Structures are given as C-alpha cells and as structure tokens.
Amino acid sequence: MLNQGDPESEVARLQKEFEAKVPKEILLLFDQRDVAAQLLQELPKAFRPADVAVFSDQQRAWELCGLYFLNRGRFHEAWPIFHALYDHMLAHQEETGTYVHKGMPLVWISECHARMGHPVLAKRYLMLTACEDAVGFKGVIPAKTSGVYFRMVWERGMLHAELNRYAQLIWSVHQKGGRDALFPEWILRELDHEWVTEYPSAGEASRYIVNKRYVRHLVGKLGDPSGKSLEILAHYLLSCVPGCHAHMRARSASTDYDVVCVLEGPDLDFRSELGRYFLCECKDWSTPADFAAMAKFSRVLDSAKCRFGILFSKQGITGAARTTDAAREQLKLFQDRGIVVVVVSSSDIDRVASGANFITMLRAKYEEVRMDLQKRTGD
C-alpha cells in the first residue's frame, strides 16, 4: 500500500489492515480499472454517515481506500475519495446538528494537493484542518498528535506562535458561531488573511473545488433583510478560486464594497484581462436588479478604476430576455468604458452547488458581455 521506499514491515502491516477492514464487496472493486469512480458510488452505500462520524473500523476502512491511491501516486483519484468521506461526515452533522471532527479527510486532501503541486489548495485545506483540530482540542493544535503542526511549521514556515494564535482565534470563533461554525469554511472566513502566502501554480489555476453542502447551507439563508448572507456566499465562491483573495465589506470614504477581490498568480487565461482588483455587488432581492442598480455599480467600478465586476443578484437583472433596461446598460458599459460586469443569479449558484466550475462559468459570462455573444445553452 505504500511507496517502494517505505519499510517492508509497514507495507505488510497496512496491507493486512486494508484486507481486514475493507468489506469484501468493496475489495472486489479494486480489480477494476475504474475502481476510484466506483468507490465514490459504493462507499457511501456501504457506510452510513453515523458509521464514519467518529473514529471506527468503518471510518478507517474508507481512509485506507483513499490511502491506497495516495501511496501509489494516484493523487487525482485519492483526493475525491477523501472528499467524499468529508461529505459523509458533514451529512451526519446535518442529520444530528452536532459537531463532527473532520480533520482526517481534510489533511489528506491537503496532502494530495501538495503532492500534485497545488500550493494554494494544499494550504487552504491545511487551514481547514487547523480549524478542525483547534476546535477538537479547544484552542490548541498539539505538536505531537496533530498532522497540521509539522506540515504548517516544518514544511510551510508558519511560526509556532502564529499557529497558536490561529488556534485560539478559531476556538473563539467556533464558540460564537452556532450552527454555521459546524463548517470549517465558515470559521476560515472569520480569520485574517495573513496565512495566505502562496501563489497558484499553473496546474491548479483552473481547478475549482467547493464544499457543496456548505454552499447549500448558505443558499438556505438567503433572503435575510441585511443582505449579508448573499455577501458571505459570494465571498466563499470567490475565495475558492485559486489566487483570488476575497475581502468582505471593505469601505472607502464614500462607498461600502460588498466584496473586494485581488487576483494573484500567473496570467494564464481570461483573468489576465480583468486587472488585479475587481469588486462585487450583492442584491439579495425578490425582484431582478434594475437599471439603477447596474448604473450605480458601474459608477463604483469606474471610480475604483476596476475593469471588471460581478453583480450577484438572486433574480438576475431586468431586460435580460430582450437586452433592454439593466441588460442593455451592461453591454453599453463595456462598449463605452471597457468595463465588464457579469451577473450571477441564484440559478447559477445552484449549478455550482451541483458541481459546476465557477471559473468556467465566469469566463463564459465574461465573453458574452465583452463580445456581445448570444447566451450559451445551459448557462
């Protein structure tokens, strides 16, 4: 089960454990070339969420299935196995409303991305693991027992004191967060950005991975009078873009910015056209955003000298069917001033929650506005 350089005794021990704990019907799948794809279907059927919510033979069996691929260098097959385990643990949280420690699958997901040469994703998932460990140990990340410590301090150079500071802050946030704080993604949003020090590699720039249960959780909170729920959702969707640093509710002397985004890393695709900074406006309204909303947002973008903006509007914009009203202003804004505003509606967010790549979606929307293309089928 391990790499060739590992001691033979360790190989034998893990192989024996693998054969003893993985159900026979699951073991038979390993003779198939598409075993990883089949495991993603069969493991959730073989084990209930309650079976893997705590350390058990069932949880260990699922972990061993992921390690089978990880230790053979098949990282692209390994991380989805661990991600599915993470999702199954989240399912138990939803069913019971009680916290489940999810650090194990998250740290292995981080390890997979590290070995694939994805520094930004590796660090993000390591910070999510830190959130879990800090909650589990009530404000402490133990050096001896946590997989976070040596990866963060030894390998990535975070200071011991800085890691401890984050651990204490994470525990404090968790205690105040209620049901939201069952998700490490929510806790991570509450932290500062000092831990974000890596730049995306070419191999990860187009990868887009979200916690679909967390997205659905945030969608379920839309409609609150403050509008903050949509801002939190927009912030999360953008923070999952490798190299995009998203900041909520920044304020200038005259304007509140719902979400400010900074792009960092190599210019590899359409993002090179956007400029380093762009802004997002969020309209959690029961009706489409109108001409006035589009015009106001365009003025904010112009003032900040941004060439790109995203209007998150739950019901889209007026005039979309006939390119009138707000939709017409959207096109004129680029034609007159070279500024592209793309619109993300609730139906777009539902697609992301079902597995759509948000980066690909933004590129299609950007091209539609910039080149005045007809709306693509399925967008």
N, C-alpha and C positions, 0 to 999 in steps of 0.2 A: 504493500500500500504506500510505501514511502519512496523517496528518491533513492537512486543507487548508492549514494554516499552515506546513507543512514546505516547504523549498525544492524546486522542481520537479526539480532535478537529482538530489536524494536520492530522490524518488519514482520517477524513471526508473531509477535505479541498482538500487533494491530490487525494482522490478517485473521488471527484466531478470534479476536473480539468482533471483527467485522462479520465473520461467518456465524458467530454465536448470537449476535443481537439483531442482525438484519433479518426480517421474516423471509422464509423460503421463497414465497411468491415474488418478493422484491429481488432476491438474489438471482432468480432465473432471468430477470430482465438484463443483467449485465452481460449476457451473451449476445445482445442485440447492438447493432451499430448506433442506433438512435436511443440508447439507454437513457441518456440525460433527459431527453424530451419525454420519454415515457415515465420517468421518475417524477417529473413535475405534475403528471396526471395522477399517478398511483400513490405517491407518498401521502398526500392529503386525504386519500380514501382509507389508507391503511391505519393512519393515526388520527385520533380526534384532537382538536385543539387542546383539550384538557390533558391529553397524554403527553404533550410536549411543553406545557406551560411551566413545568418545574423540571429539575434535573431528574431523569429517569432513564431506563433502558431504551424506551421509545425515543426520547429526545436524542440520546447518544447514537441510536441507530441511524436517525436522519442525519446527524452530524457526520457520522462515518461515511455515509453515502456522498456527502459533499467533499470530504477529505479524500475519498477515492480519486476524484478528478483533480483536486488541488495538488495532491502529491505526485500526480503523473504529469503535471504541467498543462492540464486541460482546463485552464482558468476560465475560459468562456463558458464552459459547461458547469464549472464548480459554483460560480457566484449565483446563478439563478437558483441552484438547489438551496443555498443558504438563505437567499432572499425569500424563497417560498416558505422556509422554516420561520423566518421573521414574520411573515404574513400570517402564518398559522398561530403564532403566539399572540399577535395582535387580534386575531379572531376571538381568542379566549378572553382577552381584555374587553372586547366589545360585548361578549356574552355575559360577562360577570361584573363589569365595571370596576374590577380590581387590577392593581398593578402587577405586571409580569416582568421579571428581569430578562431582557432581550440582548444582553451584551454578547453572548456567544456567537450567534449568527452574524451580528454586525461586525465583530472584529475579524471574522473570516472573510466577509465581503470586502473589508478594507484590505486584508492581506491579498486577496485575489487581484484587486485593482493595483496594488503596489507592484505585484509581480508582472502585471500586464503593462507597466509603465504609465499608469494613470495617477500622477501625484495629487491632483486636486480631489478626485473622487476618493482616493485612499485616505487622504487627510479628513475629508468630510465624514466618512463612515467611521473613522477612528474617533472623531469628536462625538459622534452619536453614541459610540461605545462608551466614551468617557461619561456622557450623560447617564447612561445606564449604570455604570459602575459607581459613580458618585451618588446616585440615588440608592443603589443597593447597599452601599457602605455608609450612607448618611453623612455625606460631605467629605469623604476620604477616598482616595484612589490608592490602594495598597501597592507598594512596590513589589512585594513578594508574590502576591496571588493574582494581580490584575495583568491581563495581556496588553493593557493600554500603556502602562508605565514605561516599559523598555522600548516599545515602538515609538512612543511620543518623545521620551527624554533621550534615550540612547541613539535612536535612528534619525529622529527629526529635529533634535536640538532644542526642544522646549525646556525651559528652566524648571527645575524641581519646584521652586516657589510659585512659578506661574501655573503649573499644573494643579498645585494645591489650591491656588486662588480660584481657578475654574471649578474645582470640585466643590468648594464651599458655596460658590455662587450658584452652581447647578442645584445643589440640595435646597438652597433658599428658594429658588425659582419653583422647584418641584412642589414644595410645601404650600406655595401660594396659588398654584396653577389649577387646582381642581382636576376635572376630567381631561382638560386639554393637556395637562402635564403627564398623562399616560403615554404621550407620544414624545420621544426624544427630539423629534424635529421641531416641536413647539418650544421646548426648552432651549434648543440651539438658537432659535430666533431671538430669544431674550438676552443672549450673551453679546459681548462686544465682538469686533472683527479682528482683534489682534492676532488670533490664531491663524488667520488666512494669510499665508506667506508663500504658497506655491503658485506657479503658473501652469496652465493646462498644456499638456503635450498634444502633438498633432493627432495621436491615436485616440484621445478622449474628447477632443473638441466638439465632436458631433454626437457624443453619447448623451442620452437624456434618461435619467432614472428617477422616478418619484415613488414615494410611498402612496400607493393608490388609496389605501384605507384612510390615510391622513387627508388626502385631497377630498374624499367623500365626506369626511368628518367636517372639514371646513365649509364645503358646499352646503351642508346641512345647517350651518349657522348663518347663511346669507339672509339678508332682509332685516338685520338689526338697524335701528334708527341712526346709529352713529356712523354706519358705513365702514367700520373698522374691519369687519370680518372679510370683506372683499379685498381690503388692503393687505391683510395677513395672507390671504390666499394668493394674491398677485405676487407678493414678496416671496412666498415659498416657491411658486412655479419658476420665478426668475432666478432664485438662488440655486436652483438645481441645474442651471446652465453652467457648465464648467468655465471658469474665468469670469463669471458675472457676479460682481459684488453688489448686492441689493441692500438699500438702507430705507427704512420706513420713516415717514412723517418728518422729513427734513424741512427746515423753514428758512426762507430768506427774509429780508427786511419787509417784503411786501406780499409774499406768497407762501402757502403751505404746499409742499410737494408730497404727494401720497407715497410714491416710491421713487427713489433715485437709484440709478444703476450705473455701474462703472465696468467697462469691459477691459480685461487684461489678458495678454497672451498673444500668440501669433495670429496674424491676419490671414485666415485660410479660406474664408468663404464670404457670403454676403455681409457678414458682420463688419468686414473691413470698410463697408460703405456707410456704416451707421455713425461713426465717430465714437470716441471713447465714452462719452457720457450720454445717457438718454433718460427721459422721465416717463413716469406712468401716472395716469389719472384713473380713478376708480369711481364708477357710478353704479351703486347698488340700488337701482331704481326699478320700479314696477313697469316703467314705460321706456322706450328707446331714448337714448341720449339725442338731443335735438341740435339744431344748427348753433344755438347759443353756446351749448356745452363744447361743441367742436371748435367754434371760433375762440372761445376763452382759452381752451387748451393750446390752440395754435399760437396764441399770443404769449402764453407762458413759455412754450418751446422757443419761440423767436427771441424772447427776452434773455433766455439762458443760453442762446446760441447753440441749441441742440438741433441736429438734423433728423432726429428720429424720436418717436414717442409711441407709447402703447396706451390706448384707451380701453380699459376693462369696463365694459358695460353689460350688465346682466342680460338686457334685452336688445343688445346691438344698438344701431343708430337709425334715425329716421331717413327715409328716402332710399334705403338700400335696394329695393326692388326696381326702382326706375332711375337710380343715380340722381336723385334730387335732394334738396334740403341738406342735412348733415353729410350725406354721402357725396353730394356734389362739392361741398366745401372741402371734404377730404381730398378729392382729386385736385381741386384748384390750389390747395395749399402746396402741393408738390410742384405743380406747374408754375406757380408764381414765385415761390420762395425756396423750392428744393427741399422742403420738409415732408417726410413721410410719417403719417400717423396710421397705424394698423389697429383694428378693432378686434378685441377678444370678447366673445359673448359666453353665456352660460353653456350653450351647446358645444362650443369649443373646449371649455373646461371639462365637460362630460366626456369628450373624446380623450383628453389627457388622462382622466381618471380610468379610462378603459384601456390605456396603454399607448396612445398616440404620442409621437415625438413632438414636443412643443417647439423645438428648434426648427424642425422641418415645417411645422405649421406657420411659424413666424416668417420663414423665408418665402413661403408661398404667398402669404398675405402682403409681404413687402413688395414682391414682384408684381402683384396685381395692381397695387397703387402706383408704383414707380412707372410701370409701362402701360397702365390703363388696360389691363387684361380682363377678359371675361372671367367671372368667378369659376374656379375649378370644381368639377364634380366631386362631391364628398367633403369639400372644405366648408 
